[in-house]
Amino acid sequence: MYKKVAFSLLAAVAAVSAADASDVHQLTKDTFDDFVKTNDLVLAEFFAPWCGHCKALAPEYEEAATSLKEKDIKLAKVDCTEESELCQSFGVEGYPTLKVFRGKDNITPYSGQRKANAITSYMIKQSLPAVSILSSETLEDFKTADKVVLVAYIDASDKSSNETFTALAEKLRDSYPFGASNDAALAEAEGVKAPAVVLYKQFDEGKATFTEKFDAEAIESFAKTASTPLIGEVGPETYSGYMSAGLPLAYIFAETSEERKELGDALKPLAETYRGKINFATIDAKAFGAHAGNLNLKTDKFPSFAIQETVKNQKFPFDQEKEITHDAIKKFVDEFSSGKMEPSIKSEPIPETQEGAVTVVVAKNYNDVVLDDKKDVLIEFYAPWCGHCKALAPKYEDLAALYAASEFKDKVVIAKVDATANDVPDEIQGFPTIKLYPAGGKKEPVTYSGSRTVEDLITFVKENGKYKAEVSEKSAEETPVAPAATESTSSEAAEETHDEL
Ligand SMILES: *[C@@H]1O[C@H](CO)[C@@H](O)[C@H](O)[C@H]1NC(C)=O
């Protein structure tokens, strides 16, 4: 952080010399080909000077270029406003676009994080052969080449283990550096007997060993488990990894790094017990406290603890009146793990009476109303702050009144739910979202994408519902064509609805 501030200040003061001092090579159509021919490995950024993401990347890219210089990995950039033909010839469609060049013909996209350390570590991996052959001289350096590295100890005659490991390394080369040795003495010195894989890591217990039958899938799953820190940290860079890990995530919310460390240490034995079954991670409650709300925790009381079942998106908040101790959390996690714990569901109370024509749905009556198999149910997912929802409200009320006064009053339900105050099973991308759950077809709801007029909504209900229920509008002066744009969720709202950080 401070480094970046210092950098931009310096850049402002000494703009001219900064350009000269850059380790990023600016290329043109006249220099590009030669550059990628004479440098084995090049990362090229195609940018436009006006592009905000490019500006944000610039200091990170500069930092990566400097740290990769000594490894002879070159970072280049091309200004596409000046070199439009060159950029077009590489199919550049947006800015910034980053591509890895191994000569002119071997080009692969870079789609990692636009951060100096992510770029640096990615390019180092690219510079290594998929498997580096190691000796007693090179092993020690290799062990610390990245946060996590994998080394196989294989007999020189064991072709099959060699092939399995090499194929896996090709597949996962973007994830870890792979090394191998057929030196039996080296294996012995590392405490294993060939064939074996040792994962060296710069955290937790330092290494983990795989000694089962050499099987690509088994080694991959070993690597995934052993490379996940016992107590990790949830943040923008790690969140999607945790969400896609297929394991429940246990969050330790705390406001200071001292407290996160303290609680993490206290819960480490639990994380060890549940390794490979539940991921444990701390989260900075000062920066991401709002995320506690997504787990049905209060957002003003820390430290706190919750488990998220990431596959079904169920939430299990730990009682915030209780103290977070190893024993209390152990009891909680054991119960969760036994499958006997009920998930917490955020819900407004079920309305005692339905006041208007639009049926008010909350989490607690969602199944009874929306999944009533005898009825066609049109449901609007809204947010109280959403302008398009407010604009729709009177029309939606008219629509509901028309059905309520028709022969279909017991067959068609027009409903709405405040999706910010109720946990709904639907994945909502924006507000309002309108879906029809047809009678006899509750597993296949249809999402509405037409314009938000009473007329079009009636057509939608008629065409997609079981009862083909059509009502006619009495009022002649329906205002035509409301904007159909879905209000995209704001960043806070995205947290609310997508559990994104
Ligand atoms: C695996 O096989 C390749 C190709 O034959 C060979 O170059 C390499 O040394 C072998 N690896 C080990 C650890 O023996």
Ligand as a Chemical Component Dictionary entry (heavy atoms), coordinates in Angstrom:
data_LIG
# 
_chem_comp.id                   LIG 
_chem_comp.type                 NON-POLYMER 
_chem_comp.pdbx_formal_charge   0 
_chem_comp.three_letter_code    LIG 
# 
loop_
_chem_comp_atom.comp_id 
_chem_comp_atom.atom_id 
_chem_comp_atom.alt_atom_id 
_chem_comp_atom.type_symbol 
_chem_comp_atom.charge 
_chem_comp_atom.model_Cartn_x 
_chem_comp_atom.model_Cartn_y 
_chem_comp_atom.model_Cartn_z 
_chem_comp_atom.pdbx_ordinal 
LIG C1 C1 C 0 10.434 -39.080 -16.553 1  
LIG O1 O1 O 0 10.531 -39.354 -17.920 2  
LIG C2 C2 C 0 11.218 -38.375 -18.702 3  
LIG C3 C3 C 0 11.102 -38.765 -20.164 4  
LIG O2 O2 O 0 11.556 -40.060 -20.349 5  
LIG C4 C4 C 0 12.643 -38.255 -18.214 6  
LIG O3 O3 O 0 13.324 -37.241 -18.923 7  
LIG C5 C5 C 0 12.634 -37.904 -16.724 8  
LIG O4 O4 O 0 13.941 -37.869 -16.207 9  
LIG C6 C6 C 0 11.810 -38.907 -15.931 10 
LIG N1 N1 N 0 11.673 -38.440 -14.558 11 
LIG C7 C7 C 0 12.245 -39.050 -13.553 12 
LIG C8 C8 C 0 12.040 -38.460 -12.202 13 
LIG O5 O5 O 0 12.945 -40.055 -13.663 14 
# 
loop_
_chem_comp_bond.comp_id 
_chem_comp_bond.atom_id_1 
_chem_comp_bond.atom_id_2 
_chem_comp_bond.value_order 
_chem_comp_bond.pdbx_ordinal 
LIG C1 O1 SING 1  
LIG C1 C6 SING 2  
LIG O1 C2 SING 3  
LIG C2 C3 SING 4  
LIG C2 C4 SING 5  
LIG C3 O2 SING 6  
LIG C4 O3 SING 7  
LIG C4 C5 SING 8  
LIG C5 O4 SING 9  
LIG C5 C6 SING 10 
LIG C6 N1 SING 11 
LIG N1 C7 SING 12 
LIG C7 C8 SING 13 
LIG C7 O5 DOUB 14 
# 
